[in-house]
Amino acid sequence: MNSGRAAKLKYHPDDIAQVDLMGYLERNESRFFRAGSYDAIELAGMIATEALTLGAGKVQIQSDGEWLTVAADQDWLEEHEYEAFHAITPFPQAGPNSMLAEILTFAFSAGVITATREESKVIKGDTTAPTHRVDRDIARTVSFKRQRGSRLAE
């Protein structure tokens, strides 16, 4: 019931502090990796699982020296490309409290590049791309360096 009186706010909008997302991910790294720290191969597996869960029929993980690439015949990030690399993006198809793993490439890897048939985008690091080529039936790739990155490389 509304008695006609305005509700008194317990908190003011200025009381809400902005979360440092990368800081949060770094402080909670052990929550995302089984061994407790960044593991590029495990992360590639997480991303490949996403692509399969979201409908890809063909997914492959390729290793090219310092780079790992997840490639799929369907663009599993089409609806969430920007958010997937820059925000914790819900992944309800994998269950409650699930998120897309691409943000972890941005937080922990020294370099990240994604590509579709139309374009390639450097998400983090320099423009030195993996040297292997993907099949023409590939709709999306996510490549990231095995090497751990720093926040300064963003």
Disulfide bonds with the S-S distance in Angstrom:
none
